[in-house]
Amino acid sequence: MEQQNMRQAFMESTVRVVARDGVERATTKSIAAEAKLNEAYIYKCFSGKDELLSETFLMEDERFFAFLKKTLPVMRTPGLLWRERAYILWKRSWEHILGVSDDCSFYIRYYYSASCRAHAYEMHLACYRPLIEKVSPVFLPETNMEMLIHQIFSTMLFFASRVLHGDLEDNETTTLWAFEQIYSFVVPHVRPEVLEEVTL
């Protein structure tokens, strides 16, 4: 198997193992077993568990970034207020996030881990920086965009975690509730003229 294919196989198995067992209990042995590959090959592809986890997290970030980039044009939907367009973007993103439970569970578990802060958080921010730069003109100049993105992710993952654990139903009520929470702290940072604008 080519090294790139092995890397991909290990990252996909990391998603499943972390989703099932958590970050701390996920070992290179269990990840290799899940991938049906020899554990020694992990160290041919990655420096160790920390790099494997951070690269897997980056893979998930890049996938979500690609989705957002493709979906962002809904913010120019004709005849709607900014809030209505924002809800369309949120609903599609929410459905995408919950679409594959293992990916969602892996992301939640790793995002809140010490390993993420130590090895992956800067890459996480760098992944979304082009998107931040693209949407920044919508927001007031003094807005701390990185902090706002962190708030959005934290709220989104909090609600997703509760859905995955069965505390909340995956329905329209939950979708709207999560949106309202996020919108409440995003909207004070949006330029007033953008909120009043109706795209023609």
C-alpha positions in Angstrom: 0.0 0.0 0.0 1.3 3.4 -0.9 2.3 5.7 2.0 -0.4 8.3 1.2 -3.1 5.5 1.2 -1.8 4.2 4.5 -1.9 7.7 6.0 -5.5 8.1 4.9 -6.4 4.6 6.2 -4.9 5.4 9.6 -6.6 8.8 9.8 -10.0 7.3 8.9 -9.5 4.6 11.6 -8.4 7.2 14.1 -11.8 8.9 13.6 -13.6 5.7 14.4 -11.4 4.7 17.4 -11.5 8.1 19.0 -15.3 8.3 18.4 -15.7 5.0 20.1 -13.0 5.1 22.9 -12.0 8.7 23.4 -8.7 10.5 22.8 -6.8 9.1 25.9 -7.9 5.5 25.4 -7.2 5.5 21.6 -3.8 3.8 21.2 -1.7 3.4 18.1 -2.3 -0.4 18.5 -6.1 0.0 18.5 -5.9 2.5 15.5 -3.7 0.1 13.5 -6.0 -2.8 14.3 -9.1 -0.8 13.2 -7.2 0.0 9.9 -6.2 -3.7 9.6 -2.5 -2.6 9.2 0.6 -3.3 11.2 1.2 -0.8 14.0 4.8 -0.2 12.8 3.4 1.5 9.7 2.0 4.3 11.8 5.5 5.4 12.5 6.4 5.4 8.8 3.6 7.8 8.2 3.5 9.9 11.4 5.9 10.8 14.1 3.5 9.3 16.7 0.0 9.4 18.1 0.0 13.2 18.6 0.8 13.9 15.0 -1.7 11.3 13.8 -4.4 12.9 15.9 -3.6 16.4 14.8 -3.4 15.4 11.1 -6.8 13.6 11.4 -8.3 16.7 13.0 -6.9 18.8 10.2 -8.4 16.4 7.7 -11.8 17.0 9.3 -11.3 20.7 9.4 -10.4 20.8 5.7 -13.5 18.8 4.9 -15.7 21.2 6.8 -13.9 24.2 5.3 -14.6 22.8 1.8 -18.3 22.4 2.7 -18.5 25.9 4.0 -16.8 27.4 1.0 -19.3 25.6 -1.3 -22.3 26.5 0.9 -21.4 30.1 1.7 -23.1 31.5 -1.5 -26.4 31.0 0.2 -25.6 34.2 2.0 -26.4 36.0 -1.3 -29.9 34.3 -1.7 -32.2 36.9 -3.3 -35.0 38.5 -1.4 -34.0 37.5 2.1 -32.7 39.4 5.1 -29.3 38.6 6.5 -30.8 36.6 9.4 -32.8 34.5 7.1 -29.8 33.7 4.9 -27.7 33.0 8.0 -30.3 30.4 9.1 -30.1 28.7 5.8 -26.3 28.5 6.1 -26.6 27.3 9.6 -29.2 24.6 8.9 -27.2 23.1 6.0 -24.0 23.2 8.1 -25.8 21.6 11.1 -27.2 18.8 8.9 -23.7 18.3 7.5 -22.1 18.2 11.0 -24.5 15.6 12.3 -24.5 13.6 9.0 -21.7 11.3 10.1 -21.8 10.6 13.8 -18.3 9.2 14.1 -16.7 12.3 12.4 -18.8 14.5 14.7 -17.9 12.6 17.8 -14.2 12.5 16.9 -14.2 16.2 16.3 -15.9 17.0 19.7 -13.6 14.7 21.6 -10.5 16.0 20.1 -11.4 19.7 20.0 -11.8 19.8 23.7 -8.7 17.7 24.5 -5.3 19.0 25.8 -3.8 17.4 22.7 -5.7 19.7 20.4 -4.6 22.8 22.3 -1.0 21.6 22.3 -0.7 20.2 18.8 -3.5 21.3 16.5 -5.2 24.6 17.5 -3.0 26.9 15.5 -3.5 24.7 12.4 -7.2 24.8 13.1 -7.3 28.6 13.0 -5.0 28.7 9.9 -7.4 26.4 8.1 -10.3 28.8 8.5 -8.3 32.0 8.1 -9.2 32.4 4.4 -12.9 32.1 5.3 -12.5 34.6 8.1 -10.8 37.1 5.7 -13.6 36.6 3.2 -16.4 37.3 5.7 -14.7 39.9 7.8 -16.1 42.9 5.8 -19.6 41.9 7.1 -18.5 42.5 10.7 -17.6 45.6 12.6 -13.8 46.5 12.4 -13.1 45.9 16.1 -14.5 42.4 16.0 -12.1 39.7 17.2 -12.9 37.2 14.5 -10.9 34.3 15.9 -12.7 34.6 19.2 -16.0 34.8 17.4 -15.2 31.7 15.4 -14.2 29.9 18.6 -17.6 30.8 20.2 -19.4 29.6 17.2 -17.6 26.2 17.2 -18.0 25.8 20.9 -21.7 26.4 20.8 -22.2 24.2 17.7 -20.2 21.3 19.3 -22.1 21.7 22.6 -25.4 21.2 20.8 -24.0 18.4 18.6 -22.7 16.6 21.7 -26.1 16.7 23.3 -27.8 15.4 20.2 -25.2 12.5 19.9 -25.8 11.6 23.6 -29.6 11.6 23.1 -30.2 14.6 25.4 -31.7 16.6 22.5 -33.6 15.4 19.5 -32.2 16.0 16.1 -35.2 18.0 14.9 -36.3 21.5 13.7 -36.7 22.7 17.3 -33.1 21.9 18.2 -31.8 23.3 14.9 -33.5 26.6 15.6 -32.5 26.7 19.3 -28.8 26.2 18.4 -29.1 28.9 15.7 -30.7 31.4 18.0 -27.9 30.9 20.6 -25.2 31.5 18.0 -27.0 34.3 16.3 -27.5 36.1 19.6 -23.7 36.6 20.1 -22.9 37.0 16.4 -25.4 39.7 15.5 -24.0 42.4 17.8 -20.8 42.3 15.7 -22.4 42.6 12.3 -22.4 46.0 10.6 -26.0 47.5 10.9 -26.3 48.2 7.2 -25.7 44.5 6.4 -28.5 43.4 8.7 -30.9 45.8 7.0 -29.8 44.8 3.5 -32.1 42.6 1.3 -30.2 40.9 -1.5 -32.0 41.5 -4.8 
